[in-house]
Amino acid sequence: MKDRGTVRFEDIALEAGRRARERYTAVADDFTSAGGESTWTMSFQRDDWDVRVVTDTRLTCDETDFFVDATLDAYEAGRRVFSRTWNEKVPRDLL
């Protein structure tokens, strides 16, 4: 897990933070077992302005396709103001 904590930029009175968690898996010679998951959080705060973005992404596969499932959530003052989800299938094309 990467955790860069919070950095303060005194000249502009801005605090910026980031946190990342990534995990990858595979089983020996089973090419359909490969997968990855990541969660990233970015935050910015100054005075009464407080925003945060959280992304969750998961990649899996089977014999013919890759599957990407992802969400993005944006928060302002702790309240979710935007959310989007993706569920995509991408042909392996000989991979």
C-alpha positions in Angstrom: 0.0 0.0 0.0 1.3 3.4 -0.9 0.4 6.2 1.4 1.9 9.6 0.7 -0.1 11.3 3.4 -0.9 15.0 3.2 1.3 17.8 1.9 0.8 21.4 2.8 1.6 24.2 0.3 2.0 27.2 2.6 2.2 29.8 -0.2 -1.3 29.0 -1.3 -2.7 27.5 2.0 -3.6 24.2 0.2 -3.4 20.7 1.7 -3.2 17.9 -0.9 -3.3 14.2 0.0 -3.2 10.9 -1.9 -3.5 7.3 -0.9 -3.2 4.2 -3.2 -3.8 0.5 -2.7 -3.0 -1.9 -5.5 -3.2 -5.7 -5.6 -2.3 -8.1 -8.4 -2.9 -11.8 -8.6 -2.1 -14.7 -10.9 -1.9 -18.5 -10.5 1.2 -20.2 -12.1 0.4 -21.1 -15.6 -3.4 -20.3 -15.6 -3.5 -17.3 -17.9 -7.2 -16.7 -17.1 -6.4 -16.1 -13.4 -4.5 -12.8 -13.8 -6.2 -9.8 -12.2 -5.6 -6.5 -10.6 -7.4 -4.2 -8.2 -6.6 -0.6 -7.3 -8.1 2.1 -5.1 -6.9 5.6 -5.3 -8.0 8.6 -3.2 -6.9 12.2 -3.9 -8.0 15.1 -1.6 -7.6 18.8 -1.6 -8.5 21.3 1.1 -8.2 25.0 1.6 -10.2 27.2 4.0 -13.8 25.9 3.7 -13.2 24.1 0.4 -12.8 20.3 0.9 -12.9 17.9 -2.1 -12.0 14.3 -2.6 -12.0 11.8 -5.5 -12.0 8.1 -5.0 -11.5 5.6 -7.8 -11.8 1.8 -7.6 -10.7 -0.3 -10.6 -10.8 -4.1 -11.1 -9.3 -6.0 -14.1 -10.1 -9.6 -14.7 -10.2 -11.9 -17.7 -11.4 -15.2 -19.2 -10.2 -17.1 -22.3 -11.6 -14.5 -24.8 -12.0 -11.2 -23.0 -10.6 -8.7 -20.4 -13.2 -7.2 -18.0 -12.7 -3.7 -16.6 -15.0 -2.6 -13.7 -14.4 0.8 -12.3 -16.1 3.5 -10.2 -15.3 7.1 -9.6 -16.9 9.0 -6.7 -16.3 12.7 -6.1 -17.0 14.4 -2.8 -17.3 18.0 -1.7 -17.4 18.7 2.1 -17.9 15.0 2.7 -21.0 14.8 0.5 -20.9 12.7 -2.7 -21.6 15.1 -5.6 -20.7 12.9 -8.6 -20.5 9.1 -9.3 -19.9 7.1 -12.4 -19.4 3.4 -13.0 -17.9 1.6 -16.0 -18.2 -2.1 -16.9 -16.3 -2.8 -20.1 -15.4 -5.9 -22.0 -12.4 -5.9 -24.2 -11.5 -8.7 -26.6 -8.1 -10.4 -25.8 -7.2 -10.5 -29.5 -4.6 -13.2 -29.2 -3.2 -12.2 -25.8 
